């Protein structure tokens, strides 16, 4: 919420928008990394397939915050679980 508040105050600053996007990507990667640390190898494979399926099947227009909006799936390719 703090980041959203700062973004609203500094709506004219493009650096804030860039930082917000990077922060959201970082949060997604951290969540995935933490999740993969507590599950076994078989569950991890299922989890990864679910993430890829969601990224492929759900249109970006139906999700308010979409970490997979990049058409080239750069975020998924850059993340090793």
N, C-alpha and C positions, 0 to 999 in steps of 0.2 A: 504494500500500500504506500509505503514511503516513496518508492521509486515512481509510482503513478502520480503521487502528489508533486514530486519534483518535476516530472515531465509536464504536468499541467501548468506549473509556474513558469517553466522555461520552454514553452511550446515553440519558440522561435529558434531554439538552439539545436542544430542537427546532431551535435555530439551526444546529446541526451537520448535521442532516438536510436542512434547506433549503440550506445551503452545499454539501453533497455533491451534491445534485441540480443546482444551478446550475453547479458545477464540471464535472460530467459533460456538461451541455449545452454549456458553453464548450469543452470538449475536442472534442466532436463538431463544433461549428462551426469551430473552428480547423483540425481535420483536413480538413474539406470545403473550407475556404478555401485551405489550402495545396495540396491536390490540384488544385483548379481553376486555380491559378496556373501549374501546370506542364503543363497539357494544352491542346489547341486547342479552338476553339469547338464543333466537331462532337463531339469526345470529351466535352466538358463537358455537352452536351445529353444524351448517352447516360448519363453519370454521374448527372445530376439525375433522369432518368427511372427509373434503377435505384433511387435512394434513395426516390423516391415510391412505386414499386412495392413495395419492401420494407416501407415504412411501412403500406401498404394491405393487403398480402396475408399477412404473417406475424402470427399471433396473439400478443399480448403475453405470454400465458402460456407460450409456448415459448421465450422469450428471457430469459436471466437478467438482462441489463442492456439495457433497451430505451429508447433515447433518443426513440422515437416513441410513447410510451405515452399521450400526451395525445390524447384522442379528437378534438379540434378541430385537431390538427396545427399548433398555435401555433408550435412550434419550426421547422417547415418553412416556414410562412408568413413568419416573421420573418427567415429566412436568405435572402439574395440571393447567388447564386453567379455 
